[in-house]
Structure formats: C-alpha cells, structure tokens
Amino acid sequence: MPELSKSILVMEPGAPLIHEEWVHNSQKAKIYGKDEEKVANNVSAFFRKEFGNAEQGFAQADYIREDTFRTQSIGHAPLEPHAAIGQWDPSGKVTVWSNTQIPFYLRRNLAITLDMDESKIRVIKPYVGGGFGGKLELFAKDFCAAWLAMKTGRPVKIVYTREESLTNTRGRHPATITLKSGVKKDGRYTAQQFHMILDGGAYNSTAPIVVILAGYFSSLPYLIPNLKFDAYHVYTNKQINGALRGHGVPQVKFAAEVQLDKIATELGIDPVDIRLINALKTGVDHPAKMTFKSCGFSETIANCAKLSNWKAIRGHQENKQGDIVRGIGMGCSGMFSGVNNLAQAGAGAIVKIDRDCAVTLLSGAADIGQGAESVLAQIVAEELGVELEDIRVTAGDTELTPHDIGTFASGVTFRAGNAALLAARDAKNKIHKAVAKKLGVAVEDLVAKHRKIYVKDNPEKELSFEKAVWAVQYSGENMPVVGSGYFRIPVKDMTSLRAEGDGDISAAYSFGSQVAEVEVNKRTGEVKIIRVTTSHDAGVPLNPLTVEGQVEGAIACGLGQVLYEDFEWDRTTGQAKAATFMDYKMMTSTDIPEMLLDHVITHDPVGPFGAKECGEGATAFTIPAVVNAIYDAVGIWIHELPVTPEKVLKALEEKGKNEQGGNV
Amino acid sequence: MLLPSITYRQPATTGELLDLLQEFGDKAAVIAGGSDLIVQLKNNTASVSHLIDLGAVQELNYIQYDRQEGLKIGAATTLLEIIRNKTIKEHYPALVQAADAVGAFQHQAMGTIGGNLCLNTRCWYFNQSASWRKSRETCFKMGGNKCHAMPKSPNCHASYCGDTAGMLIAYGATVTLEKKGSSRTINLEELYSGDGKAPHRLQPGEILTEIRVPAPEPEQRSIYLKLRQRNAIDFPEVGVALNTVWNGKGCSKLRLVLTAVAPRPVVVTEAEAIVRTRGWDAGIEAEISEAALKAGKPVPNMAGSVSYRKKMLGMMTQQAIDAVNPAKQ
C-alpha cells in the first residue's frame, strides 16, 4: 500500500520536506522497524501517553507478542456535499450559511481569515445532510462565499461537487500500528506498548487531537496496568486527513482487538472470557486516574455473546465444512462523551416561555442529521413536564443562540443536553415558584408531568402548564419566563488541549461490544456479513430510535472500511481513481446485514438524564469483530485493511502451504 | 457539474426518430434511461448539442415470444420489464439473471436493453470529471495519444461492461440496426468493434431497434455469473455467460462469452470448438477454463486486481459449467 509505506519513508532523515518553511520539521522519533530513536522528518504532531512502567509490566508477563496492523483512508461521504452561502450587508456585517458542524468555531476562523470582528460575522447552520467529522473545519467555500459576497455586494453560493467533497476535503487517517502486549497465562494484561504512525496528508487539520484520542483510548475498555503509547502524525503529499467518526480510535482498536483474539487463541482462552477478565468496571481505581462513573462494559460483553449465539457458533467445526464457511468474532471499545480539555468546551442554552405557552429552546448545538435537536427537545420537555411537540428549537445561529463548541467528539447530548437541562430547570423553577404561591404549597412539593403541575401527595391540586405560565404573568413577574443554563466540565487549564499527565479526557465514557457473524467463500475469498449484534452502554438511550440509527450507521461505516472502501490512489498523480460513488464502494442497502441492538443502561451521574454518547463508539467495534470472525471461519488473520477477497485467498494459500510443510 | 446547454426532442414514432437522427448526425445523442449518458454529459466525455428521447417511441417497447420464431424485444424495453417477464424467465432464464445483475433497482427501472447493449466502454481514466482528467495527458478514448491503464500500449483498452450482451450473444441473438431508408440485421457479436475508443459498429444515423433470440433448443441450459464486490450498483469485474445444449452423452453445444475482459464481449470460440469436435469427456471442463483464460485479458482499468480477476475468470467458468451440467445437480 503505497500511501502507508510513504508515511514511514517521509519520516526518514533526508526525506523531502513537505513544508520546507516549517520550523519544527523534525522530531526525535522511533521510526517503525528501527529500535533506536533518531530525528524524524515531517512529523506534525506527537503524543505520548504513559502510565505505570511498561518495561516492568513486560517483565511480569507470561506471554508477550508483537504485531503490526495497517488501515486505509476512507471518506465521510455525507449525502450533502460541502456548501456555503455568503451575504454582505452594507452595515458591515457578513452572514454565512454553512452546512458546518461548528458554527461558532467557523465564525472565529472567518474572523481571523477575513480580518474582521466576530461580532460582525453571523454563521447560520441550516439543516445538514450529514457530516461525520468531515465538516468540522473552515473550508475554502466558507471563506470564499463570505469574501466574494463582500467584494461583489451580491449573495454568493458555493457547492462542492461530489468529487470535491469526497476526495478534496478530508479523509480518515491511514495508520500503521505496532502493538506489543504482555499478559499473564490467565489472559490478564500486564503491559501494552503502542507505536502508531498516522498519515496526515499535506496539512495539519486535527493532528494534535487525533493523536491524543488514540492515546487515551488505546487501552480502553480494559484495565491495563502499564502503558506506553506513542503516536506520530506525519505530513505526506496527498489528501489531508482529519476527524472521521471515531477519529483515531477505530484504527487503534482494530489493532488491540484483533491482537487480543490472537492472544486468546494462543492461550486457549475464549475471546469472550479474555475480555471479561480484563474489562474495566464502574469506579475502578485506574493507574492514570481516569474515572469511570458508569461502566456497563462487562454486561455488554455477556449480553452480546448471548444474543449472537456465540457458544453455538464459535469454533464449531460443523460450520467450517464445505466451500462457504461461517465464523463469529467480537470487537469492543470505549469512547468519549465529548472532550473536556478543548478551549471554550462549554455550551449555553436558553429556554423561553411566553404567553402562548409554547417553549422555545435556543441552543448553539449543531444538529447535522444525528437528531440532536430532537434529543434536546426531549430533555427540555421532560424537565418542564410538557410534551415533545410543545418544544420549538432554534439552534446553530451564532447571532441568536448561545455558544456551543460544535458537533464532534460525541459531545452534543452530553454537553448541550446538560445545558438545555439546566436552562429548562431554571425556567421551571421560576414557573413553580408562581404555582407554589398560587396553590399555597412549597415548591419542593410540586411535580410536573404531561402538561400539568401538581402537588406530589395531593394530585388533584394542580394547574395546567398554561395556567402555570399565566400565573407567572399575572403575579407581576417578568415575561417571558427565561431560563438560562451553561454546562462545561471543570478543567485545570481552559485555554488549551492539555492532555499530558493523568486524569480524564472526557466526563463520561460509553462502552460496547459487538459480534459479527460472517460467511467466507474459500474459493473466491469473498466475505459476506450475515449478522451484526451490538450491546451498547450509552448510559440511558434517551431516544432509542436515534441511538439505533447511530449504531446502524456506525456499523455501515465500519463494514465499508473493513471490506470495500478504497480511494485507489494513483501513484503518479496522487489522485483518487475511485472519485465517485460508482467506484468508491460503500455498503449499499443490499449489502447491509441483519443488525441486533441491546442496551445496557447504567444511568451516568453526569450525563443529562443519565445519557452518554452513542454516535462514535460503535465505529470501533465493527472492523475487529469482522476480522476476528474471519479467523473463526477460516483460520487466517488479516492485519491490513480493507480485507479484499484477494487478501483472503492469499492468506488461505499461505495457511495451506504452512500446514503442508508441517508448520501449524 | 452542470449539464451542457442542449435542445431536446421527443419523437413519437420510429420514423420520426430516424428522421431526427439523420438530421442531427453526430451532434445528437439518443437518450433512453440516460444512466450512462447523463453522467458522460456531466463529465464532458460526451459532447452533443441535441438529445433525442426514446421515451415516447412506444413501438420500440415490446416483448414477443413465439415457439418457432423465438423472442423479439424492442430496444427501448426496460431491463425491469425483461426481469419481470414470465415468458423470458421460462425460456431464457439466464437473460433474466443478466438483466437483474445490472446496477441497482433504479438502473433496471430506467435502463433499457438497447442502452445496455450500446453501453460505452469504461475505464478508471475515462469515467472521470473534466477536472480530474485535466491532470494528465489526454487518453486515446478522448482523442489523445495515451492509454493510462496500459501505458506502453498503442491502443485504447477501455472495457465493455454491459451485463446483458454476453448472455444474448451466448443465446445466439441477432440485432436489427435501422437508419433512415435502410435496415440490416447482424449477429449481436458483430456489433462490437473491439476498439475501446469506438466500441460499436454503428453507421451515422443508425440505431439499434430490435433484438431477436432464437427459440431455445431442447435441453438448453444457461447461466450468467458476475464478479462484483457489492450486491448492487457495481459493474462486472468479470462476467461469464454460458449457454449449453445437452444430450444423453453430455454437452453437445456450448457458447461461452466473457464480459469486462476486453473492449468487446469475448466469444470463446476455442471452447465452442472443443465441445463441437470432441464431445463431452472428463477433463474437458479444465480445457474450457483454460480457453477462457486465454481469451479474456483483463486490464488494470477498474477495481479488482488483474491477477484476481483472471483467477476468478477460470473459477467462474468452471462454476458455470458445473451449474448447467445436469449430471452435477
């Protein structure tokens, strides 16, 4: 795979510099395959996560192994391509409508590039047809729409073609991961050492973030007592890579989860059991001081194994007869519910109720098709005791709505949801104060449900929500009733992504397990996915329908990467040969298997109504689950994505040769 | 990418259609389903100023079957109509397989049999937008001097990828080509030039109007196999169309046609000859596979490595023979 070997070669001293004018072109680094550290070129970001003492940990191990894995670049391919409209107002203000995931960051970046005050720039996010991380930066179309609108005095609209959107924005970082792990003979980890090289393409994009996320989630969802994790983000002369659903975690989990199965196989331990042995648990004392206030991981493993009929299929020889054989494999992960340490990583919300008694929520949250506005409305309705259809949401408009950092790192429900909850509670308190006065009871005695506010022990004493709102008005209090809330996780340093040292990267972590059942055709090498079973701890699935949508979408993303998706980079020009949806092969509805979903409910103490993330976690399960299932079916290990039929046939041939030669 | 400025005509009869074709010559393109043409117009790989829509020419949309004459299909019949036709399913089941292998449901609903037969050849370096192609020398198919898939070759190697052609050729189909004032009928395989740049032997103003398939022989057994990655959308990486006739001793007649391995559907005449001269015996299947491997020359102009596609070509030929062999059911 030329792109990946290039990312290693460009680190070699003497390699051409991608950005000759950049001062920090070199970095002390361990180049893959070579033991000594040397000065490496073209490294744009580096991150080390270390806790315990890996050397000692390996010394304590009964069994150690080292493997290398390689992943390819994939594209976000949202249904709606990147677009923006700019409009200039003679008062000196510019408005940009953008299908962005980050209205407020976009405003800031436009202010910098247009050399204007943020207060003179308005960013409005309309309905967005998907982002998946591909729309969380300022793109040329945003700047140019604004700037050209200013220069011409006319509104300007720029829409990228599908080809531009697919191949000229961002992709997922291809990665080379060398992983060394040590375990006791019962399968318990004693140490892990990761060496990860991410191909960043021509510019930095999210370099510092991806290496940190990969670092923090390299060891989750297991309790690793000693860890050394090094990641290098490298410049190469091709497509820029950035955040894509999982952002570094799917790559590192592919390596960790497949290797874990290899360890289990060598030691004669069932892959389900080895995961249960190492699983993180609620409240565990973590060597790097990460805190797991809710963790249903072990339950997800057990539930997933049961639902997928694991014991009846795994390893059973009757499934391995004939040309088309079945196998089953598991993949697990933990994931962040938002990232604490980013600058301005908070969210504000305003809940406003006027005489018409409809509830307006103003939120900076950016719904990009995942259903954020529905969930925020649910949270507000639940807190106020009204129905979902009573809530009107205005969101993602930098002039009207409070600040929110945007949709990435699976933080919207957690962060903006908590802000909306606090704002709703603030409004509720004002209303309940007036109701308590009118009914002659204490505020604490009131319950709000189904558009009624009533006394807990005397439900006949009640007011409808409407009468309650009017009670505020007629009591002489200010109208409209306005509740405001702000939510952000306290961190030591609010102005930077400080990730060195111990502590949490997120306020809550989701966990999950997934089992893929596959069918392998030993004559053609084709892999067909029969069923994918997931058990997911998202705290509380506030909207089970959208959670299901997220998990199924994540599965489609993972299946596409493990089996088909490949840009087919041309070696001479760096162009993608697969530049259209005809050639860039994503799963179609006819390829998607049966999918089962189980929820493990853990009621996170910090998440709004107990909720944690569910948008990205599931992307990390699927690739290893499929690769591990292929091993169960035909006894081969694939270390490089995508798993093409040709690779499967080649591995089967190798296996056949080894067995004939007496090597098992 | 926007469509170029075009005038649009919708003739109601074949006569009107042929008049328009003569009038506009190569300034016009015929559009039926449009699933290939529209993409080419957006990519600037086709350049016309007039579109002639076949949608209203009812007399080109028909399926007729007769025990003596066999099957007659109007060129503007959609693939979906063919897939759903019980008579075709009964007498030419592999034609249904081939039509159902095309693209996705939407392609089948809009696309026509004539369009699939007249599908332009395909290549990674051709089926791209104008801006993509600008990054490299103009290729033979676009009027330049280079083949990017086979850089040392003096010819265009774009591949023919229509699923139905191979199967119809294997069934012995003929096609009627009409232009104003004349009509001719040829064997379907003669429609294909083998030149990736100009894959169809159509005279100016000429259009394919009818496909005829001879009545099936007793003990005729046929199959279409397609190598593809996904279950929908994808063109074939290899297509194997096999038509056979059996008697008590084995296979007495065999026609094997390959798709996606040349700029034309490839009739494996050697396989035909082996069966005709030697009769059926053990080991003949391996020879037929060998003949297929010699005849099919996939090039690196699509997904799927050449070595894998070659391997599958041999395997699929074997698989096809097993599937039609009454002794192996």
Interface residues (C-beta under 8 A of the other chain):
Chain A: T161 E163 R523 T524 G525 L563 Y564 D566 E568 T573 Q575 K577 A578 A579 T580 F581 M582 D583 K585 M587 T588 S589 T590 D591 T644 P645 E646 L649
Chain B: M1 A104 W124 Y125 N127 Q128 S129 S131 W132 S135 R136 Q229 R230 N231 A232 I233 D234 F235 A303 S305 S307 Y308 K311 M312 M315
